[in-house]
Amino acid sequence: MAEVRVKLFANLREAAGTPELLLSGEKVIDVLLSLTEKYPGLNNIIFEKPDESDGGPVLCGSINVLVNGNNVRHLEGLDTDLKDSDEIGILPPVSGG
């Protein structure tokens, strides 16, 4: 199981009360589930409510999860494999002017 650094941004950081933490998991989904177990308030921000026929959590369409700077949507999604020293960044939508 890989130990990875998870960096939280914007309202995710505020909800968790920390900008980063270390978590373990074999895949991105494992780390995200550990994160939402530790900080239940993040669950509704990171995951959409799964549909009745769906077997697992679905990443919210407005959340970007990056592994070493690469969006998991361009990798293997939530099933992206992790290795020690990987860095996961979780970014909510941001707007400004």
PyMOL commands that set and color helices and strands:
alter all, ss='L'
color gray80, all
select helices_A, chain A and resi 10-16+28-38+40-46+72-74+77-79
alter helices_A, ss='H'
color red, helices_A
select strands_A, chain A and resi 2-8+20-25+47-48+58-59+64-67+70-71+87-91
alter strands_A, ss='S'
color yellow, strands_A
deselect
rebuild
show_as cartoon
